[in-house]
Amino acid sequence: MKIAFNLNGRPASISTDDREMPLLYALRNDLGLHGPRFGCGLGQCGACTVHLDGKAVRSCQVPVSAVAGKKVVTLEGLGTPAKPHPLQQAFIDEQAVQCGYCINGMIMQAAALLQTTKPSDRRADSRRAGREPLPLRHASANRPRRQARERRDSVRRRP
């Protein structure tokens, strides 16, 4: 069976006998993309995150048959080497990548969030300038957690 869809702004198709094969396998093995990665296989870690019609989804959990006729965007399609997406550029500028394995999920999830939520420039500028500090919780707000942790630790120490 042939499944056609739009991948990073271009037509793409996959031939497969298994309609339930995870999209992640098709992206990496059949189409040669390296942005989405296999992490947990349960959709929890986010290393395999892609955009499906503008929404962030875990490609290890999406069957390839579900993308027929839809628009899929991977990290490779978010920006280009010459003109990276603003989030990609921010990660580069701040040297935010450590080993780089899960960075795909961080950038793709944040990009999807920013497509639906537009932070105001004035508020962001105020926070950067230090005029509007992030809200801090009073120290007593942590007391219940600290007490629970102390009880848990004392139970563990008993013979």
LUMGU-234533 format. One record per atom (N, C-alpha, C): residue number from 1; atom name; x, y, z. Coordinates in Angstrom, 2 decimals, decimal comma. Example, Ala and Ser with C-alpha at 12.3 -4.5 7.8 and 13.67 -1.06 7.14 Angstrom:
% LUMGU-234533
+------+------+---------+---------+---------+
! resi ! name !    east !   north !      up !
+------+------+---------+---------+---------+
!    1 !    N !   13,19 !   -5,69 !    7,80 !
!    1 !   CA !   12,30 !   -4,50 !    7,80 !
!    1 !    C !   13,20 !   -3,30 !    7,80 !
!    2 !    N !   12,85 !   -2,25 !    7,08 !
!    2 !   CA !   13,67 !   -1,06 !    7,14 !
!    2 !    C !   12,90 !    0,03 !    7,87 !
+------+------+---------+---------+---------+
% end
This chain:
% LUMGU-234533
+------+------+---------+---------+---------+
! resi ! name !    east !   north !      up !
+------+------+---------+---------+---------+
!    1 !    N !    0,84 !   -1,17 !    0,00 !
!    1 !   CA !    0,00 !    0,00 !    0,00 !
!    1 !    C !    0,88 !    1,23 !    0,00 !
!    2 !    N !    0,47 !    2,24 !   -0,73 !
!    2 !   CA !    1,22 !    3,48 !   -0,85 !
!    2 !    C !    0,51 !    4,57 !   -0,07 !
!    3 !    N !    1,27 !    5,28 !    0,77 !
!    3 !   CA !    0,71 !    6,36 !    1,58 !
!    3 !    C !    1,40 !    7,65 !    1,17 !
!    4 !    N !    0,61 !    8,61 !    0,69 !
!    4 !   CA !    1,14 !    9,90 !    0,24 !
!    4 !    C !    0,78 !   10,98 !    1,25 !
!    5 !    N !    1,74 !   11,87 !    1,49 !
!    5 !   CA !    1,52 !   12,98 !    2,41 !
!    5 !    C !    2,51 !   14,09 !    2,07 !
!    6 !    N !    2,39 !   15,22 !    2,76 !
!    6 !   CA !    3,29 !   16,35 !    2,56 !
!    6 !    C !    4,32 !   16,30 !    3,68 !
!    7 !    N !    5,59 !   16,26 !    3,33 !
!    7 !   CA !    6,66 !   16,18 !    4,32 !
!    7 !    C !    7,58 !   17,39 !    4,15 !
!    8 !    N !    7,59 !   18,23 !    5,14 !
!    8 !   CA !    8,45 !   19,42 !    5,14 !
!    8 !    C !    8,24 !   20,28 !    3,89 !
!    9 !    N !    6,97 !   20,40 !    3,48 !
!    9 !   CA !    6,63 !   21,25 !    2,35 !
!    9 !    C !    6,75 !   20,60 !    0,99 !
!   10 !    N !    7,08 !   19,32 !    0,95 !
!   10 !   CA !    7,23 !   18,61 !   -0,33 !
!   10 !    C !    6,38 !   17,34 !   -0,31 !
!   11 !    N !    5,92 !   16,92 !   -1,48 !
!   11 !   CA !    5,17 !   15,66 !   -1,54 !
!   11 !    C !    6,09 !   14,48 !   -1,19 !
!   12 !    N !    5,55 !   13,54 !   -0,43 !
!   12 !   CA !    6,30 !   12,34 !   -0,07 !
!   12 !    C !    5,35 !   11,16 !   -0,09 !
!   13 !    N !    5,90 !    9,98 !   -0,27 !
!   13 !   CA !    5,08 !    8,78 !   -0,21 !
!   13 !    C !    5,92 !    7,63 !    0,31 !
!   14 !    N !    5,21 !    6,69 !    0,92 !
!   14 !   CA !    5,84 !    5,51 !    1,51 !
!   14 !    C !    5,06 !    4,29 !    1,04 !
!   15 !    N !    5,76 !    3,27 !    0,64 !
!   15 !   CA !    5,12 !    1,99 !    0,32 !
!   15 !    C !    5,37 !    1,03 !    1,47 !
!   16 !    N !    4,29 !    0,50 !    2,01 !
!   16 !   CA !    4,42 !   -0,41 !    3,14 !
!   16 !    C !    3,27 !   -1,42 !    3,14 !
!   17 !    N !    3,54 !   -2,57 !    3,70 !
!   17 !   CA !    2,50 !   -3,57 !    3,89 !
!   17 !    C !    1,85 !   -3,44 !    5,26 !
!   18 !    N !    2,53 !   -2,74 !    6,17 !
!   18 !   CA !    2,07 !   -2,60 !    7,55 !
!   18 !    C !    1,50 !   -1,20 !    7,78 !
!   19 !    N !    0,18 !   -1,10 !    7,77 !
!   19 !   CA !   -0,49 !    0,20 !    7,98 !
!   19 !    C !   -0,25 !    0,74 !    9,38 !
!   20 !    N !    0,06 !   -0,13 !   10,32 !
!   20 !   CA !    0,25 !    0,27 !   11,73 !
!   20 !    C !    1,70 !    0,58 !   12,08 !
!   21 !    N !    2,59 !    0,52 !   11,10 !
!   21 !   CA !    3,99 !    0,84 !   11,35 !
!   21 !    C !    4,07 !    2,27 !   11,88 !
!   22 !    N !    4,87 !    2,51 !   12,94 !
!   22 !   CA !    4,99 !    3,88 !   13,45 !
!   22 !    C !    5,58 !    4,83 !   12,41 !
!   23 !    N !    5,07 !    6,02 !   12,37 !
!   23 !   CA !    5,57 !    7,04 !   11,47 !
!   23 !    C !    7,07 !    7,25 !   11,64 !
!   24 !    N !    7,54 !    7,16 !   12,87 !
!   24 !   CA !    8,97 !    7,33 !   13,15 !
!   24 !    C !    9,83 !    6,41 !   12,30 !
!   25 !    N !    9,43 !    5,15 !   12,19 !
!   25 !   CA !   10,21 !    4,18 !   11,40 !
!   25 !    C !   10,26 !    4,59 !    9,94 !
!   26 !    N !    9,13 !    5,08 !    9,42 !
!   26 !   CA !    9,09 !    5,50 !    8,02 !
!   26 !    C !    9,97 !    6,73 !    7,79 !
!   27 !    N !    9,91 !    7,67 !    8,72 !
!   27 !   CA !   10,70 !    8,89 !    8,57 !
!   27 !    C !   12,19 !    8,58 !    8,59 !
!   28 !    N !   12,61 !    7,75 !    9,51 !
!   28 !   CA !   14,05 !    7,47 !    9,65 !
!   28 !    C !   14,53 !    6,43 !    8,63 !
!   29 !    N !   13,82 !    5,32 !    8,51 !
!   29 !   CA !   14,31 !    4,21 !    7,69 !
!   29 !    C !   14,01 !    4,37 !    6,21 !
!   30 !    N !   12,80 !    4,82 !    5,89 !
!   30 !   CA !   12,41 !    4,91 !    4,48 !
!   30 !    C !   12,76 !    6,26 !    3,85 !
!   31 !    N !   12,66 !    7,33 !    4,65 !
!   31 !   CA !   12,88 !    8,67 !    4,09 !
!   31 !    C !   14,23 !    9,28 !    4,49 !
!   32 !    N !   14,97 !    8,61 !    5,34 !
!   32 !   CA !   16,34 !    9,03 !    5,68 !
!   32 !    C !   16,46 !   10,28 !    6,52 !
!   33 !    N !   15,44 !   10,63 !    7,29 !
!   33 !   CA !   15,52 !   11,81 !    8,15 !
!   33 !    C !   16,14 !   11,44 !    9,50 !
!   34 !    N !   16,86 !   12,40 !   10,09 !
!   34 !   CA !   17,56 !   12,11 !   11,34 !
!   34 !    C !   17,12 !   12,99 !   12,51 !
!   35 !    N !   16,18 !   13,90 !   12,29 !
!   35 !   CA !   15,71 !   14,76 !   13,37 !
!   35 !    C !   14,95 !   13,97 !   14,42 !
!   36 !    N !   13,83 !   13,35 !   14,06 !
!   36 !   CA !   13,11 !   12,54 !   15,05 !
!   36 !    C !   13,90 !   11,30 !   15,40 !
!   37 !    N !   13,98 !   11,01 !   16,70 !
!   37 !   CA !   14,78 !    9,87 !   17,15 !
!   37 !    C !   13,93 !    8,91 !   17,98 !
!   38 !    N !   14,35 !    7,67 !   18,00 !
!   38 !   CA !   13,68 !    6,69 !   18,86 !
!   38 !    C !   14,24 !    6,85 !   20,26 !
!   39 !    N !   13,34 !    7,06 !   21,21 !
!   39 !   CA !   13,76 !    7,19 !   22,60 !
!   39 !    C !   13,16 !    6,07 !   23,42 !
!   40 !    N !   11,94 !    6,29 !   23,89 !
!   40 !   CA !   11,31 !    5,32 !   24,77 !
!   40 !    C !   10,35 !    4,39 !   24,03 !
!   41 !    N !    9,84 !    4,80 !   22,89 !
!   41 !   CA !    8,88 !    4,00 !   22,15 !
!   41 !    C !    7,48 !    4,04 !   22,76 !
!   42 !    N !    7,31 !    4,85 !   23,81 !
!   42 !   CA !    6,02 !    4,95 !   24,49 !
!   42 !    C !    5,36 !    6,32 !   24,34 !
!   43 !    N !    6,03 !    7,22 !   23,64 !
!   43 !   CA !    5,49 !    8,56 !   23,47 !
!   43 !    C !    5,69 !    9,46 !   24,67 !
!   44 !    N !    6,57 !    9,09 !   25,58 !
!   44 !   CA !    6,75 !    9,86 !   26,80 !
!   44 !    C !    7,95 !   10,79 !   26,75 !
!   45 !    N !    9,03 !   10,39 !   26,10 !
!   45 !   CA !   10,26 !   11,19 !   26,16 !
!   45 !    C !   10,24 !   12,36 !   25,19 !
!   46 !    N !    9,56 !   12,25 !   24,06 !
!   46 !   CA !    9,44 !   13,34 !   23,11 !
!   46 !    C !   10,54 !   13,41 !   22,06 !
!   47 !    N !   11,51 !   12,52 !   22,09 !
!   47 !   CA !   12,61 !   12,57 !   21,12 !
!   47 !    C !   12,11 !   12,40 !   19,69 !
!   48 !    N !   10,95 !   11,81 !   19,51 !
!   48 !   CA !   10,41 !   11,53 !   18,17 !
!   48 !    C !    9,37 !   12,56 !   17,72 !
!   49 !    N !    9,25 !   13,69 !   18,41 !
!   49 !   CA !    8,19 !   14,66 !   18,14 !
!   49 !    C !    8,29 !   15,26 !   16,73 !
!   50 !    N !    7,15 !   15,30 !   16,06 !
!   50 !   CA !    7,00 !   15,96 !   14,76 !
!   50 !    C !    5,70 !   16,76 !   14,82 !
!   51 !    N !    5,48 !   17,60 !   13,84 !
!   51 !   CA !    4,20 !   18,32 !   13,73 !
!   51 !    C !    3,34 !   17,60 !   12,69 !
!   52 !    N !    2,13 !   17,29 !   13,07 !
!   52 !   CA !    1,16 !   16,69 !   12,16 !
!   52 !    C !    0,01 !   17,68 !   12,04 !
!   53 !    N !   -0,09 !   18,29 !   10,87 !
!   53 !   CA !   -1,07 !   19,36 !   10,63 !
!   53 !    C !   -0,98 !   20,44 !   11,70 !
!   54 !    N !    0,26 !   20,80 !   12,07 !
!   54 !   CA !    0,49 !   21,90 !   13,01 !
!   54 !    C !    0,49 !   21,53 !   14,47 !
!   55 !    N !    0,16 !   20,31 !   14,82 !
!   55 !   CA !    0,14 !   19,88 !   16,22 !
!   55 !    C !    1,32 !   18,97 !   16,50 !
!   56 !    N !    1,93 !   19,14 !   17,66 !
!   56 !   CA !    3,04 !   18,27 !   18,05 !
!   56 !    C !    2,50 !   16,89 !   18,41 !
!   57 !    N !    3,07 !   15,86 !   17,78 !
!   57 !   CA !    2,68 !   14,48 !   18,07 !
!   57 !    C !    3,95 !   13,65 !   18,21 !
!   58 !    N !    3,82 !   12,53 !   18,89 !
!   58 !   CA !    4,94 !   11,60 !   19,04 !
!   58 !    C !    4,87 !   10,60 !   17,89 !
!   59 !    N !    5,84 !   10,68 !   17,01 !
!   59 !   CA !    5,79 !    9,86 !   15,79 !
!   59 !    C !    5,95 !    8,37 !   16,07 !
!   60 !    N !    6,44 !    8,01 !   17,26 !
!   60 !   CA !    6,53 !    6,58 !   17,59 !
!   60 !    C !    5,15 !    6,00 !   17,90 !
!   61 !    N !    4,16 !    6,87 !   18,14 !
!   61 !   CA !    2,82 !    6,42 !   18,49 !
!   61 !    C !    1,80 !    6,61 !   17,37 !
!   62 !    N !    2,20 !    7,28 !   16,29 !
!   62 !   CA !    1,29 !    7,56 !   15,18 !
!   62 !    C !    1,50 !    6,52 !   14,09 !
!   63 !    N !    0,47 !    5,76 !   13,74 !
!   63 !   CA !    0,63 !    4,82 !   12,64 !
!   63 !    C !    0,80 !    5,57 !   11,32 !
!   64 !    N !    1,61 !    5,03 !   10,45 !
!   64 !   CA !    1,90 !    5,70 !    9,18 !
!   64 !    C !    0,62 !    5,91 !    8,36 !
!   65 !    N !   -0,37 !    5,07 !    8,52 !
!   65 !   CA !   -1,63 !    5,23 !    7,79 !
!   65 !    C !   -2,38 !    6,50 !    8,20 !
!   66 !    N !   -2,10 !    7,02 !    9,40 !
!   66 !   CA !   -2,80 !    8,20 !    9,90 !
!   66 !    C !   -2,32 !    9,49 !    9,25 !
!   67 !    N !   -1,20 !    9,47 !    8,52 !
!   67 !   CA !   -0,68 !   10,70 !    7,93 !
!   67 !    C !   -1,07 !   10,85 !    6,46 !
!   68 !    N !   -1,81 !    9,92 !    5,91 !
!   68 !   CA !   -2,21 !   10,00 !    4,50 !
!   68 !    C !   -2,92 !   11,32 !    4,23 !
!   69 !    N !   -2,38 !   12,08 !    3,27 !
!   69 !   CA !   -2,98 !   13,35 !    2,88 !
!   69 !    C !   -2,75 !   14,49 !    3,85 !
!   70 !    N !   -1,93 !   14,30 !    4,87 !
!   70 !   CA !   -1,71 !   15,33 !    5,87 !
!   70 !    C !   -0,34 !   15,97 !    5,71 !
!   71 !    N !   -0,10 !   17,00 !    6,51 !
!   71 !   CA !    1,15 !   17,74 !    6,46 !
!   71 !    C !    2,00 !   17,37 !    7,68 !
!   72 !    N !    3,19 !   16,84 !    7,42 !
!   72 !   CA !    4,13 !   16,45 !    8,48 !
!   72 !    C !    5,35 !   17,36 !    8,39 !
!   73 !    N !    5,75 !   17,91 !    9,52 !
!   73 !   CA !    6,96 !   18,74 !    9,58 !
!   73 !    C !    7,88 !   18,15 !   10,63 !
!   74 !    N !    9,14 !   17,93 !   10,23 !
!   74 !   CA !   10,16 !   17,43 !   11,15 !
!   74 !    C !   11,12 !   18,57 !   11,47 !
!   75 !    N !   12,09 !   18,31 !   12,31 !
!   75 !   CA !   13,09 !   19,31 !   12,66 !
!   75 !    C !   13,80 !   19,82 !   11,42 !
!   76 !    N !   14,02 !   18,93 !   10,45 !
!   76 !   CA !   14,69 !   19,33 !    9,21 !
!   76 !    C !   13,86 !   20,33 !    8,41 !
!   77 !    N !   12,53 !   20,29 !    8,55 !
!   77 !   CA !   11,65 !   21,17 !    7,80 !
!   77 !    C !   11,27 !   22,44 !    8,54 !
!   78 !    N !   11,66 !   22,53 !    9,81 !
!   78 !   CA !   11,32 !   23,70 !   10,61 !
!   78 !    C !   12,08 !   24,93 !   10,12 !
!   79 !    N !   13,33 !   24,75 !    9,77 !
!   79 !   CA !   14,16 !   25,82 !    9,25 !
!   79 !    C !   15,16 !   25,22 !    8,27 !
!   80 !    N !   16,06 !   26,04 !    7,78 !
!   80 !   CA !   17,11 !   25,56 !    6,88 !
!   80 !    C !   18,46 !   25,88 !    7,52 !
!   81 !    N !   19,53 !   25,24 !    7,05 !
!   81 !   CA !   20,84 !   25,60 !    7,59 !
!   81 !    C !   21,17 !   27,09 !    7,38 !
!   82 !    N !   20,74 !   27,65 !    6,27 !
!   82 !   CA !   20,99 !   29,06 !    6,00 !
!   82 !    C !   20,08 !   29,99 !    6,82 !
!   83 !    N !   18,85 !   29,55 !    7,06 !
!   83 !   CA !   17,89 !   30,36 !    7,82 !
!   83 !    C !   17,15 !   29,48 !    8,81 !
!   84 !    N !   17,78 !   29,20 !    9,96 !
!   84 !   CA !   17,12 !   28,35 !   10,96 !
!   84 !    C !   15,88 !   29,02 !   11,55 !
!   85 !    N !   14,99 !   28,19 !   12,04 !
!   85 !   CA !   13,81 !   28,68 !   12,77 !
!   85 !    C !   14,32 !   29,48 !   13,98 !
!   86 !    N !   13,59 !   30,49 !   14,44 !
!   86 !   CA !   14,05 !   31,27 !   15,60 !
!   86 !    C !   14,38 !   30,42 !   16,83 !
!   87 !    N !   13,63 !   29,35 !   17,06 !
!   87 !   CA !   13,96 !   28,47 !   18,19 !
!   87 !    C !   15,28 !   27,74 !   17,96 !
!   88 !    N !   15,48 !   27,26 !   16,75 !
!   88 !   CA !   16,75 !   26,60 !   16,44 !
!   88 !    C !   17,90 !   27,58 !   16,64 !
!   89 !    N !   17,72 !   28,81 !   16,18 !
!   89 !   CA !   18,76 !   29,82 !   16,33 !
!   89 !    C !   19,02 !   30,14 !   17,79 !
!   90 !    N !   17,95 !   30,21 !   18,59 !
!   90 !   CA !   18,11 !   30,48 !   20,02 !
!   90 !    C !   18,90 !   29,37 !   20,69 !
!   91 !    N !   18,62 !   28,11 !   20,34 !
!   91 !   CA !   19,37 !   27,00 !   20,92 !
!   91 !    C !   20,84 !   27,07 !   20,50 !
!   92 !    N !   21,09 !   27,48 !   19,26 !
!   92 !   CA !   22,47 !   27,62 !   18,80 !
!   92 !    C !   23,16 !   28,76 !   19,54 !
!   93 !    N !   22,51 !   29,91 !   19,61 !
!   93 !   CA !   23,10 !   31,09 !   20,25 !
!   93 !    C !   23,41 !   30,85 !   21,72 !
!   94 !    N !   22,52 !   30,14 !   22,41 !
!   94 !   CA !   22,71 !   29,89 !   23,84 !
!   94 !    C !   23,50 !   28,61 !   24,13 !
!   95 !    N !   23,92 !   27,93 !   23,08 !
!   95 !   CA !   24,64 !   26,66 !   23,22 !
!   95 !    C !   23,88 !   25,72 !   24,16 !
!   96 !    N !   22,58 !   25,58 !   23,88 !
!   96 !   CA !   21,69 !   24,83 !   24,77 !
!   96 !    C !   21,75 !   23,32 !   24,57 !
!   97 !    N !   22,38 !   22,87 !   23,52 !
!   97 !   CA !   22,42 !   21,44 !   23,24 !
!   97 !    C !   23,50 !   20,78 !   24,07 !
!   98 !    N !   23,16 !   19,67 !   24,69 !
!   98 !   CA !   24,17 !   18,90 !   25,40 !
!   98 !    C !   24,55 !   17,73 !   24,49 !
!   99 !    N !   23,97 !   16,56 !   24,70 !
!   99 !   CA !   24,30 !   15,46 !   23,79 !
!   99 !    C !   23,50 !   15,57 !   22,50 !
!  100 !    N !   22,37 !   16,28 !   22,53 !
!  100 !   CA !   21,59 !   16,52 !   21,33 !
!  100 !    C !   20,53 !   15,49 !   21,03 !
!  101 !    N !   20,45 !   14,41 !   21,81 !
!  101 !   CA !   19,53 !   13,34 !   21,48 !
!  101 !    C !   18,07 !   13,80 !   21,60 !
!  102 !    N !   17,72 !   14,49 !   22,65 !
!  102 !   CA !   16,32 !   14,87 !   22,87 !
!  102 !    C !   15,99 !   16,28 !   22,40 !
!  103 !    N !   16,96 !   16,97 !   21,83 !
!  103 !   CA !   16,76 !   18,36 !   21,42 !
!  103 !    C !   15,64 !   18,48 !   20,38 !
!  104 !    N !   15,48 !   17,47 !   19,54 !
!  104 !   CA !   14,40 !   17,47 !   18,56 !
!  104 !    C !   13,06 !   17,68 !   19,25 !
!  105 !    N !   12,80 !   16,93 !   20,29 !
!  105 !   CA !   11,53 !   17,04 !   21,00 !
!  105 !    C !   11,33 !   18,39 !   21,65 !
!  106 !    N !   12,40 !   18,93 !   22,23 !
!  106 !   CA !   12,29 !   20,23 !   22,89 !
!  106 !    C !   11,92 !   21,32 !   21,88 !
!  107 !    N !   12,63 !   21,34 !   20,77 !
!  107 !   CA !   12,38 !   22,39 !   19,76 !
!  107 !    C !   11,03 !   22,21 !   19,10 !
!  108 !    N !   10,68 !   20,99 !   18,72 !
!  108 !   CA !    9,41 !   20,77 !   18,03 !
!  108 !    C !    8,21 !   21,05 !   18,94 !
!  109 !    N !    8,29 !   20,66 !   20,21 !
!  109 !   CA !    7,20 !   20,91 !   21,14 !
!  109 !    C !    7,07 !   22,41 !   21,40 !
!  110 !    N !    8,19 !   23,10 !   21,58 !
!  110 !   CA !    8,14 !   24,55 !   21,81 !
!  110 !    C !    7,63 !   25,28 !   20,58 !
!  111 !    N !    8,02 !   24,85 !   19,39 !
!  111 !   CA !    7,54 !   25,49 !   18,16 !
!  111 !    C !    6,03 !   25,34 !   18,03 !
!  112 !    N !    5,51 !   24,17 !   18,36 !
!  112 !   CA !    4,05 !   23,96 !   18,31 !
!  112 !    C !    3,34 !   24,86 !   19,33 !
!  113 !    N !    3,92 !   24,99 !   20,51 !
!  113 !   CA !    3,34 !   25,86 !   21,53 !
!  113 !    C !    3,30 !   27,31 !   21,06 !
!  114 !    N !    4,39 !   27,75 !   20,46 !
!  114 !   CA !    4,45 !   29,14 !   20,00 !
!  114 !    C !    3,55 !   29,42 !   18,80 !
!  115 !    N !    3,14 !   28,37 !   18,08 !
!  115 !   CA !    2,19 !   28,57 !   16,98 !
!  115 !    C !    0,80 !   28,88 !   17,51 !
!  116 !    N !    0,49 !   28,40 !   18,72 !
!  116 !   CA !   -0,84 !   28,61 !   19,28 !
!  116 !    C !   -0,86 !   29,66 !   20,37 !
!  117 !    N !    0,29 !   29,98 !   20,96 !
!  117 !   CA !    0,38 !   30,93 !   22,05 !
!  117 !    C !    1,38 !   32,00 !   21,67 !
!  118 !    N !    0,94 !   33,22 !   21,57 !
!  118 !   CA !    1,83 !   34,31 !   21,19 !
!  118 !    C !    2,16 !   35,16 !   22,42 !
!  119 !    N !    3,39 !   35,05 !   22,94 !
!  119 !   CA !    3,75 !   35,90 !   24,08 !
!  119 !    C !    3,88 !   37,35 !   23,60 !
!  120 !    N !    3,48 !   38,27 !   24,44 !
!  120 !   CA !    3,58 !   39,68 !   24,04 !
!  120 !    C !    5,03 !   40,12 !   24,10 !
!  121 !    N !    5,46 !   40,91 !   23,13 !
!  121 !   CA !    6,83 !   41,40 !   23,11 !
!  121 !    C !    7,12 !   42,27 !   24,32 !
!  122 !    N !    6,14 !   43,08 !   24,72 !
!  122 !   CA !    6,35 !   43,99 !   25,84 !
!  122 !    C !    6,63 !   43,21 !   27,12 !
!  123 !    N !    5,88 !   42,15 !   27,36 !
!  123 !   CA !    6,07 !   41,37 !   28,58 !
!  123 !    C !    7,40 !   40,63 !   28,55 !
!  124 !    N !    7,75 !   40,07 !   27,38 !
!  124 !   CA !    9,03 !   39,36 !   27,26 !
!  124 !    C !   10,18 !   40,33 !   27,46 !
!  125 !    N !   10,09 !   41,53 !   26,87 !
!  125 !   CA !   11,15 !   42,53 !   27,04 !
!  125 !    C !   11,26 !   42,96 !   28,50 !
!  126 !    N !   10,13 !   43,09 !   29,19 !
!  126 !   CA !   10,15 !   43,47 !   30,60 !
!  126 !    C !   10,84 !   42,42 !   31,44 !
!  127 !    N !   10,57 !   41,17 !   31,17 !
!  127 !   CA !   11,21 !   40,11 !   31,94 !
!  127 !    C !   12,71 !   40,07 !   31,68 !
!  128 !    N !   13,09 !   40,24 !   30,40 !
!  128 !   CA !   14,52 !   40,24 !   30,08 !
!  128 !    C !   15,23 !   41,40 !   30,75 !
!  129 !    N !   14,57 !   42,55 !   30,85 !
!  129 !   CA !   15,17 !   43,74 !   31,44 !
!  129 !    C !   15,13 !   43,70 !   32,96 !
!  130 !    N !   14,45 !   42,71 !   33,53 !
!  130 !   CA !   14,40 !   42,59 !   34,99 !
!  130 !    C !   13,35 !   43,45 !   35,65 !
!  131 !    N !   12,50 !   44,10 !   34,86 !
!  131 !   CA !   11,46 !   44,95 !   35,46 !
!  131 !    C !   10,28 !   44,14 !   35,95 !
!  132 !    N !   10,07 !   42,98 !   35,39 !
!  132 !   CA !    8,95 !   42,14 !   35,80 !
!  132 !    C !    9,50 !   40,78 !   36,18 !
!  133 !    N !    9,84 !   40,61 !   37,45 !
!  133 !   CA !   10,43 !   39,34 !   37,85 !
!  133 !    C !    9,43 !   38,20 !   37,75 !
!  134 !    N !    9,95 !   37,03 !   37,58 !
!  134 !   CA !    9,09 !   35,86 !   37,58 !
!  134 !    C !    8,47 !   35,72 !   38,96 !
!  135 !    N !    7,22 !   35,30 !   39,04 !
!  135 !   CA !    6,58 !   35,18 !   40,35 !
!  135 !    C !    7,28 !   34,12 !   41,19 !
!  136 !    N !    7,60 !   34,49 !   42,42 !
!  136 !   CA !    8,25 !   33,56 !   43,34 !
!  136 !    C !    7,24 !   33,09 !   44,38 !
!  137 !    N !    7,37 !   31,87 !   44,77 !
!  137 !   CA !    6,49 !   31,35 !   45,82 !
!  137 !    C !    7,15 !   31,62 !   47,16 !
!  138 !    N !    6,33 !   31,86 !   48,15 !
!  138 !   CA !    6,84 !   32,05 !   49,50 !
!  138 !    C !    7,49 !   30,77 !   49,98 !
!  139 !    N !    8,53 !   30,87 !   50,78 !
!  139 !   CA !    9,26 !   29,69 !   51,24 !
!  139 !    C !    8,36 !   28,70 !   51,96 !
!  140 !    N !    7,31 !   29,20 !   52,63 !
!  140 !   CA !    6,42 !   28,28 !   53,34 !
!  140 !    C !    5,61 !   27,41 !   52,39 !
!  141 !    N !    5,54 !   27,80 !   51,12 !
!  141 !   CA !    4,79 !   27,00 !   50,14 !
!  141 !    C !    5,46 !   25,65 !   49,92 !
!  142 !    N !    6,74 !   25,56 !   50,21 !
!  142 !   CA !    7,46 !   24,30 !   50,04 !
!  142 !    C !    7,39 !   23,41 !   51,28 !
!  143 !    N !    6,85 !   23,92 !   52,38 !
!  143 !   CA !    6,83 !   23,18 !   53,63 !
!  143 !    C !    6,14 !   21,83 !   53,50 !
!  144 !    N !    4,94 !   21,71 !   52,90 !
!  144 !   CA !    4,30 !   20,39 !   52,81 !
!  144 !    C !    5,16 !   19,38 !   52,06 !
!  145 !    N !    5,81 !   19,79 !   51,01 !
!  145 !   CA !    6,67 !   18,86 !   50,28 !
!  145 !    C !    7,86 !   18,42 !   51,12 !
!  146 !    N !    8,46 !   19,39 !   51,81 !
!  146 !   CA !    9,62 !   19,06 !   52,65 !
!  146 !    C !    9,22 !   18,10 !   53,77 !
!  147 !    N !    8,06 !   18,35 !   54,38 !
!  147 !   CA !    7,60 !   17,47 !   55,45 !
!  147 !    C !    7,32 !   16,07 !   54,92 !
!  148 !    N !    6,71 !   15,96 !   53,76 !
!  148 !   CA !    6,43 !   14,65 !   53,17 !
!  148 !    C !    7,73 !   13,93 !   52,85 !
!  149 !    N !    8,71 !   14,64 !   52,34 !
!  149 !   CA !   10,00 !   14,04 !   52,02 !
!  149 !    C !   10,69 !   13,55 !   53,29 !
!  150 !    N !   10,62 !   14,34 !   54,36 !
!  150 !   CA !   11,24 !   13,93 !   55,63 !
!  150 !    C !   10,57 !   12,68 !   56,18 !
!  151 !    N !    9,22 !   12,61 !   56,11 !
!  151 !   CA !    8,52 !   11,41 !   56,57 !
!  151 !    C !    8,92 !   10,20 !   55,75 !
!  152 !    N !    8,98 !   10,36 !   54,44 !
!  152 !   CA !    9,35 !    9,26 !   53,56 !
!  152 !    C !   10,76 !    8,78 !   53,89 !
!  153 !    N !   11,68 !    9,70 !   54,08 !
!  153 !   CA !   13,07 !    9,32 !   54,37 !
!  153 !    C !   13,19 !    8,65 !   55,73 !
!  154 !    N !   12,39 !    9,08 !   56,71 !
!  154 !   CA !   12,48 !    8,44 !   58,03 !
!  154 !    C !   11,92 !    7,02 !   57,98 !
!  155 !    N !   10,92 !    6,77 !   57,16 !
!  155 !   CA !   10,37 !    5,43 !   57,02 !
!  155 !    C !   11,40 !    4,51 !   56,35 !
!  156 !    N !   12,12 !    5,02 !   55,41 !
!  156 !   CA !   13,13 !    4,22 !   54,71 !
!  156 !    C !   14,28 !    3,83 !   55,63 !
!  157 !    N !   14,58 !    4,68 !   56,63 !
!  157 !   CA !   15,71 !    4,39 !   57,52 !
!  157 !    C !   15,41 !    3,33 !   58,55 !
!  158 !    N !   14,14 !    3,07 !   58,80 !
!  158 !   CA !   13,78 !    2,05 !   59,79 !
!  158 !    C !   14,22 !    0,67 !   59,34 !
!  159 !    N !   14,70 !   -0,16 !   60,29 !
!  159 !   CA !   15,16 !   -1,52 !   59,91 !
!  159 !    C !   14,04 !   -2,42 !   59,52 !
+------+------+---------+---------+---------+
% end
